[in-house]
Amino acid sequence: MAVAVRGTAMNSTPRGRRRGSPGTKQAVLDVARRQFLANGYPATTMRSIATEAGVDVALLSYYFGSKSGLFSAALALEVNPPLLLHQAIDGDLATIPERVVEVLISTWDDPESGGPLRVMLSAATQDPEVARLVKEVVQTEMIRQLAERFGGVGATARATAFGSQVAGLLLARYWLQLEPIASMPVRELVPLVAPGLRAAMTGGRRLPPGATGRNSSAW
């Protein structure tokens, strides 16, 4: 596997009394990484990882919060991508494209949080197993979130189109390093790509008045 666990950076801070040990945590991460690669993201569960690691499943929730949090830690990511997306799309529906670009590019540009993400992207372009795993996480966790947030007829297709444009932007900026996209400040990048994302989000239609806030049921 091209992505090696370089540490056990958490995506959330454990609450209450600390349980387990650093050795236990690393053993859980090793098992999680192996199961995710061997079985895929949908088929791997918190319970199956806990059983193989010989720990209570509650310990996994305590340390990692969620399955996506455990996945992120297993791949040594400093952030939880599905959680990051959730935070970006939580708010005014009309400005989701701008917020998604600002949050993602700022995170990927940051040396601490972006470095592991770029390693994962590079690995996904070279290793079919990593590529499959990343695809499953994007489909299961991120496209689903977008579809639920967009709502309405054809939400999954619109969410997939939106996600495809974001993936293309990340590939162009961080893997192909196409100029001027690769070095463009986020404030200049947002107005260039947000209209395309908005067209994907809406299916080319105008947002109905009732869908401009948190409510997307007016589609």
Salt bridges, closest charged atoms under 4 A:
ASP30 OD1 - ARG33 NH1 3.53
GLU52 OE1 - ARG34 NH2 2.51
ASP90 OD1 - ARG214 NH1 2.87
GLU98 OE1 - ARG198 NH2 2.60
ASP109 OD2 - ARG173 NH2 2.92
GLU136 OE2 - ARG132 NH1 3.54
GLU141 OE1 - ARG144 NH2 3.50
GLU148 OE2 - ARG144 NH1 3.32
